[in-house]
Amino acid sequence: MSVNDTAHSDNSAWNRQVYHRLKLALSLGLRRQLFLAVCDDLHLRNQVAARLHSTLAYPVGQVLYQPADGQETSTPAYPRLVTLRLNFQEPNPITQINQWLANYPPPVVGASKDSPGKPLPIPTFQIVGVEQLTKQPVASQRLFLHYLRLSEQYFASQESSRFLESSVLLWVSRPWLSAIQQSAPQFWRWRTGVFIFAGEPTPTTQNTSHPERFSNSRSLNLDKIEQSVLDELDIETEVSAISPTDLKFGDDLALPIETPQQTDTKEEVLPSISELFTTKQKQQEFTARSSTANRPSLVSFSHVSQELSELVWATINPQIPLENEDNWQPQQFLLEIEELHSRSATGEALAVAYHQLGNLYRLRIEQGQSTLENLMVAIIAYQEAISYDENSPQLPDILNDLGTLYWMLYRTPTNIEEGQSYIEQGIEFYQLALKMISPETHSETYARVQNNLGTAYGDLARFLSPAENWQKAVVAYGEALRHRTVDLDPLKYAACQNNLGTAYWHLAQYNQPVLHLKLAIASYKQALAHYNPQEEPLKYGMIQNNIGTAYWNLSQYEQPKEHLQLAVDVYREALKYRTPATVPNACAATQNNLGTAYWHLANLSQTPKDIRQKLLQLCIVAYKEAIALAHSLSHTSLSFDLFATHNNLGLAHYQLVTDNTFNGDKMERSQHLEAALENHLQALNGLSKQPEAYQTTFAYVVKTVRAFHSELGIQGQNLALSKVPGHLLPEILPKL
């Protein structure tokens, strides 16, 4: 979808959502982030920028920069967000930022005779006024884009500028966004996220009626904020929304062109949503403390943030009466929080109230209502709780839950393109939680957070530095296992061992494959030892499948015969529990893997000719079973490439009949060649939009038609050509 797509006519709720997400991205204070905010309505832009400034410039209790000695991370004289208007005489945002930092360097806090202290974090900068360049000379406009192009050196060199330690929010209009994409691709490539607000374009000559004021924005009313259909631009690198269990097994293998591809998935035992959260709340904790006669309606608040109240309102279900418990409970909590504020209650009391509101929404999320609004209410409520009581004994639990909520934001389909940012934020919260947990006194909580951290690093590996992040996942899972013993919880121990095995498997794709594959197998076997196949048949079968996949990989490096036979054995064991009746898609995937393992065994040089024929026949049986199951399912539920499997089956039929040890009669030869041709044509039909795979499969078709002639004569060739679609004949005939 293009950023120029027309927005819906009613964008108010959507635009509020963009604002909340932008605010969340900025509030974490992550370094070296480049955000672009796109808004054509200058009045709306001024409102949002002013609100961000008033909310974030001098925040209370910023968690992510909380130093170990408890020193404040901002002072009344030093902001966390700085708003700068672009200098039209020298339109270089980086120079402006560096000049500001030179004039106002971060003050040092916590200094004493024993310690030099530490400087406060460098602020985030939001740059406004780019749209006014259209009223400047063309030379100024070109100079601005030139400076953005030069920004490559700042991102590429960590020594170039203190600007690197900051994050930047650049406000632009849609025309300027397009100009940046086309004329400053280096700058565009370094973006972290793009947030697009909707609104009618405002002529720059009319902007005088809406001056930009950032000193006092409490009177601003964000009720009228509108949002476009699109929150961010599409990112060039395709990021999949599927889970880690859907990574194709053979993607990284450099196999001969006629070798069947191993295409099954690596599977992980991911913790359930409720397990990811450190503590579980009972429904009765959220019983409202007022009588049904006083059930409130959502009103305007003086103390509760407008962002929070609007999000809570967005979670009200219009399909049920407002008096229904699910609707009035969150309103009741907001009224209680408002009352506590008006009474100037202690920070501890306010923290408890916000924590309870967060727990209410976390319970909804645990029950499957993981909507974007519910996630954001829980996040904001927990962050408010921390800001009012940073010494709460519940702080490690809240930090763990915040990490998990950000991880779930990444898993929300609408947030795929912001995934890296959300995962990184989740990781920061997990790391903060671990700093506050003693593994000796709270081993269970410590192990849970480490396990969650390992899962988050595995997801982050999809976006950047895969080898490094999978190594971090290995370390986190290993640390979890040091404190999650078999005696305490055998099933959680087994799940963590399986996750560790999967992390080792992924790591093997980047370095030390033999070592890491052997470690993966050892971890999988540890996990398997604690699953009873009668009580946990699906998990038992899944881990057996994982072991088979690791053995298959290992066979590419050493002892191929032994490791392929082990892969066959465990795949067959897995199929006892991954049956067509219980998990047909998983059964199809394992059958596909089994067929590939048989094929490789058949093609080992030391395999006797008579055994090769039997192995190819077993390969054909396995592939046919996989395809039959796949065709009975929706393609979206498959974890392997069905067209690749059709090609693999065609190759197995072809090899069986063209092998000089094949002793079947003429009819059998014809049947195998017809099956080979049919499967290659099926694959060809599905690969029309994949040119490289299409050409490879077309070559298989030509080769099979030639085999008809060599094995069955001219009558055989005529039979083959009669089965080929007419539009392919002009291309095939010259090749015969």
DACOR-V781152 format. One record per residue. N is the residue number from 1. D_CENTER is the distance of its C-alpha to the mean C-alpha in Angstrom with 2 decimals. Layout:
[[N/D_CENTER] [N/D_CENTER]]
//
This chain:
[[1/19.85] [2/21.93] [3/22.18] [4/25.78] [5/25.26] [6/27.52] [7/26.14] [8/27.22] [9/30.51] [10/29.30] [11/26.44] [12/27.30] [13/24.70] [14/21.92] [15/23.08] [16/23.17] [17/19.51] [18/18.83] [19/21.17] [20/19.57] [21/16.11] [22/17.92] [23/19.97] [24/17.17] [25/15.62] [26/19.19] [27/20.35] [28/18.27] [29/20.38] [30/18.00] [31/19.99] [32/19.84] [33/17.65] [34/18.92] [35/18.47] [36/20.51] [37/21.84] [38/23.69] [39/26.62] [40/29.92] [41/31.66] [42/33.03] [43/34.25] [44/30.82] [45/29.37] [46/32.09] [47/31.37] [48/27.67] [49/28.30] [50/31.16] [51/29.24] [52/26.47] [53/29.31] [54/31.23] [55/28.29] [56/26.65] [57/29.58] [58/31.12] [59/28.73] [60/29.84] [61/28.24] [62/25.22] [63/23.37] [64/21.36] [65/24.62] [66/26.81] [67/29.10] [68/30.53] [69/33.98] [70/32.95] [71/34.07] [72/32.99] [73/30.33] [74/31.98] [75/35.55] [76/37.35] [77/38.19] [78/34.85] [79/31.86] [80/28.11] [81/27.69] [82/30.29] [83/31.03] [84/32.85] [85/34.56] [86/34.49] [87/37.82] [88/39.24] [89/41.87] [90/39.28] [91/35.91] [92/33.83] [93/31.06] [94/30.58] [95/34.33] [96/34.44] [97/31.77] [98/33.58] [99/36.87] [100/35.70] [101/34.49] [102/37.82] [103/39.70] [104/37.67] [105/36.21] [106/34.24] [107/36.87] [108/37.09] [109/36.96] [110/38.07] [111/40.78] [112/43.68] [113/46.40] [114/44.23] [115/40.95] [116/40.35] [117/37.55] [118/34.20] [119/33.46] [120/31.27] [121/27.86] [122/28.19] [123/27.45] [124/24.89] [125/26.81] [126/26.66] [127/28.85] [128/30.72] [129/33.48] [130/32.07] [131/33.25] [132/36.78] [133/36.88] [134/37.95] [135/41.29] [136/41.67] [137/43.29] [138/41.37] [139/41.75] [140/39.76] [141/36.94] [142/36.87] [143/37.10] [144/33.98] [145/31.96] [146/33.70] [147/32.57] [148/28.93] [149/29.36] [150/30.86] [151/27.86] [152/26.47] [153/28.84] [154/27.54] [155/23.94] [156/25.18] [157/27.70] [158/27.12] [159/30.86] [160/31.33] [161/30.80] [162/30.02] [163/27.94] [164/25.14] [165/24.98] [166/24.38] [167/21.78] [168/23.01] [169/22.69] [170/24.73] [171/26.11] [172/27.14] [173/28.48] [174/27.20] [175/29.99] [176/29.16] [177/25.46] [178/26.70] [179/29.17] [180/26.63] [181/24.43] [182/27.61] [183/29.68] [184/27.37] [185/24.58] [186/24.23] [187/23.57] [188/21.15] [189/19.13] [190/18.56] [191/17.10] [192/14.11] [193/14.06] [194/16.70] [195/17.96] [196/20.63] [197/23.43] [198/25.99] [199/29.72] [200/32.84] [201/33.52] [202/36.06] [203/38.85] [204/39.01] [205/42.69] [206/41.91] [207/39.67] [208/42.69] [209/42.67] [210/39.35] [211/39.69] [212/36.68] [213/37.34] [214/35.00] [215/37.48] [216/37.69] [217/35.09] [218/35.66] [219/37.57] [220/34.77] [221/33.75] [222/30.17] [223/31.06] [224/31.49] [225/28.18] [226/26.84] [227/23.45] [228/22.71] [229/20.87] [230/18.21] [231/16.42] [232/15.21] [233/16.23] [234/14.54] [235/13.14] [236/15.21] [237/12.84] [238/11.37] [239/7.64] [240/7.54] [241/6.51] [242/8.25] [243/8.18] [244/9.21] [245/12.67] [246/12.69] [247/12.97] [248/16.46] [249/18.94] [250/21.19] [251/19.06] [252/20.44] [253/23.98] [254/26.89] [255/29.07] [256/32.37] [257/32.27] [258/33.94] [259/31.98] [260/29.86] [261/26.16] [262/24.36] [263/21.43] [264/20.34] [265/17.11] [266/16.46] [267/16.08] [268/15.11] [269/16.73] [270/14.00] [271/15.82] [272/16.62] [273/15.66] [274/19.17] [275/19.10] [276/16.21] [277/18.55] [278/21.48] [279/24.23] [280/24.99] [281/27.13] [282/29.79] [283/30.32] [284/33.77] [285/32.49] [286/31.64] [287/35.07] [288/36.27] [289/39.33] [290/41.25] [291/43.40] [292/42.52] [293/45.22] [294/43.27] [295/39.89] [296/38.55] [297/37.00] [298/34.46] [299/36.50] [300/36.17] [301/35.64] [302/37.14] [303/35.05] [304/31.76] [305/29.34] [306/29.19] [307/25.39] [308/25.36] [309/28.23] [310/26.83] [311/23.52] [312/25.62] [313/27.77] [314/24.85] [315/24.21] [316/27.87] [317/28.35] [318/31.04] [319/31.86] [320/33.54] [321/36.31] [322/35.49] [323/37.54] [324/35.26] [325/33.93] [326/30.25] [327/31.14] [328/33.66] [329/32.12] [330/29.54] [331/32.33] [332/34.60] [333/32.28] [334/32.08] [335/35.88] [336/36.32] [337/34.11] [338/36.13] [339/39.31] [340/38.33] [341/37.69] [342/41.03] [343/42.85] [344/41.35] [345/40.06] [346/38.92] [347/35.42] [348/35.13] [349/36.02] [350/33.54] [351/30.77] [352/31.66] [353/31.64] [354/28.23] [355/26.91] [356/28.44] [357/26.85] [358/23.39] [359/24.36] [360/25.48] [361/22.14] [362/20.34] [363/22.76] [364/21.91] [365/18.20] [366/19.32] [367/21.48] [368/18.70] [369/18.94] [370/15.39] [371/16.00] [372/14.80] [373/18.38] [374/18.69] [375/15.66] [376/17.10] [377/20.60] [378/19.73] [379/18.05] [380/21.06] [381/23.55] [382/22.39] [383/22.40] [384/25.86] [385/27.00] [386/26.19] [387/27.91] [388/31.06] [389/31.30] [390/29.65] [391/31.93] [392/31.02] [393/31.00] [394/27.92] [395/25.95] [396/24.09] [397/23.09] [398/21.94] [399/19.89] [400/18.17] [401/17.57] [402/16.23] [403/13.70] [404/12.69] [405/12.82] [406/10.47] [407/7.97] [408/8.88] [409/8.70] [410/4.96] [411/5.66] [412/8.52] [413/9.05] [414/10.81] [415/8.22] [416/5.93] [417/8.16] [418/8.14] [419/4.60] [420/6.58] [421/9.36] [422/8.23] [423/7.10] [424/10.39] [425/12.23] [426/11.46] [427/12.67] [428/15.67] [429/16.63] [430/16.53] [431/18.65] [432/20.99] [433/21.46] [434/22.39] [435/24.97] [436/26.67] [437/26.80] [438/29.61] [439/28.73] [440/32.44] [441/32.86] [442/29.47] [443/28.29] [444/26.43] [445/24.32] [446/23.80] [447/22.65] [448/20.21] [449/18.56] [450/18.56] [451/16.96] [452/14.15] [453/13.90] [454/13.80] [455/10.87] [456/8.91] [457/10.41] [458/9.50] [459/5.72] [460/7.05] [461/9.33] [462/7.32] [463/7.99] [464/11.39] [465/14.26] [466/13.20] [467/16.64] [468/16.80] [469/13.57] [470/14.46] [471/17.88] [472/16.74] [473/15.04] [474/18.45] [475/20.31] [476/18.50] [477/19.00] [478/22.50] [479/23.27] [480/22.21] [481/24.57] [482/27.35] [483/27.48] [484/26.29] [485/29.38] [486/30.48] [487/33.24] [488/31.11] [489/28.64] [490/28.80] [491/25.93] [492/23.42] [493/24.83] [494/24.38] [495/20.75] [496/20.05] [497/22.17] [498/20.24] [499/16.93] [500/18.98] [501/20.30] [502/16.98] [503/16.07] [504/19.55] [505/19.12] [506/16.20] [507/18.25] [508/21.19] [509/19.72] [510/20.16] [511/23.26] [512/26.08] [513/25.22] [514/28.29] [515/27.88] [516/24.23] [517/24.75] [518/27.74] [519/25.88] [520/23.19] [521/26.10] [522/27.79] [523/24.83] [524/24.43] [525/28.16] [526/28.07] [527/25.60] [528/27.73] [529/30.84] [530/29.75] [531/28.82] [532/31.85] [533/31.55] [534/33.76] [535/31.69] [536/28.13] [537/28.69] [538/25.20] [539/23.55] [540/26.58] [541/26.29] [542/22.59] [543/23.33] [544/26.38] [545/24.32] [546/22.09] [547/25.36] [548/26.73] [549/23.83] [550/24.29] [551/28.03] [552/27.58] [553/25.70] [554/28.39] [555/31.09] [556/30.12] [557/31.29] [558/34.16] [559/36.46] [560/35.13] [561/37.64] [562/37.07] [563/33.28] [564/33.18] [565/35.65] [566/33.58] [567/30.54] [568/32.82] [569/34.14] [570/30.87] [571/29.47] [572/32.72] [573/32.39] [574/28.89] [575/30.40] [576/32.80] [577/30.01] [578/27.61] [579/30.23] [580/30.33] [581/31.40] [582/28.62] [583/25.41] [584/26.46] [585/23.11] [586/22.72] [587/26.41] [588/26.12] [589/23.43] [590/25.69] [591/28.72] [592/27.10] [593/26.49] [594/30.05] [595/31.47] [596/29.90] [597/31.24] [598/34.66] [599/34.63] [600/34.09] [601/36.77] [602/39.11] [603/38.75] [604/39.48] [605/42.79] [606/44.30] [607/43.69] [608/47.15] [609/47.71] [610/48.47] [611/45.34] [612/43.30] [613/44.55] [614/43.60] [615/40.09] [616/39.55] [617/40.84] [618/38.43] [619/35.59] [620/36.72] [621/36.87] [622/33.31] [623/31.86] [624/34.00] [625/32.75] [626/29.09] [627/29.90] [628/32.02] [629/29.33] [630/26.72] [631/29.15] [632/29.63] [633/25.96] [634/23.65] [635/21.95] [636/18.58] [637/18.98] [638/19.68] [639/17.64] [640/20.09] [641/21.76] [642/24.83] [643/26.66] [644/26.35] [645/27.86] [646/30.66] [647/31.39] [648/31.41] [649/33.85] [650/36.00] [651/36.19] [652/37.24] [653/40.00] [654/41.14] [655/41.33] [656/43.15] [657/45.88] [658/46.35] [659/46.72] [660/50.42] [661/50.51] [662/49.70] [663/52.89] [664/52.08] [665/54.44] [666/54.08] [667/52.54] [668/49.81] [669/49.05] [670/48.81] [671/46.51] [672/44.02] [673/44.12] [674/43.71] [675/40.65] [676/39.23] [677/39.92] [678/38.55] [679/35.16] [680/34.89] [681/35.83] [682/33.19] [683/30.55] [684/32.14] [685/31.99] [686/28.22] [687/27.51] [688/29.30] [689/26.29] [690/25.48] [691/28.56] [692/28.31] [693/27.72] [694/30.38] [695/32.94] [696/32.40] [697/32.92] [698/35.91] [699/37.44] [700/37.13] [701/39.00] [702/41.76] [703/42.10] [704/42.44] [705/45.09] [706/46.99] [707/46.89] [708/48.55] [709/51.36] [710/51.75] [711/51.66] [712/53.38] [713/55.29] [714/55.59] [715/55.42] [716/52.07] [717/50.78] [718/52.07] [719/50.31] [720/47.01] [721/47.50] [722/48.33] [723/44.85] [724/43.07] [725/42.16] [726/44.80] [727/42.60] [728/41.65] [729/45.28] [730/46.25] [731/43.52] [732/44.21] [733/48.04] [734/48.52] [735/46.40] [736/48.62]]
//
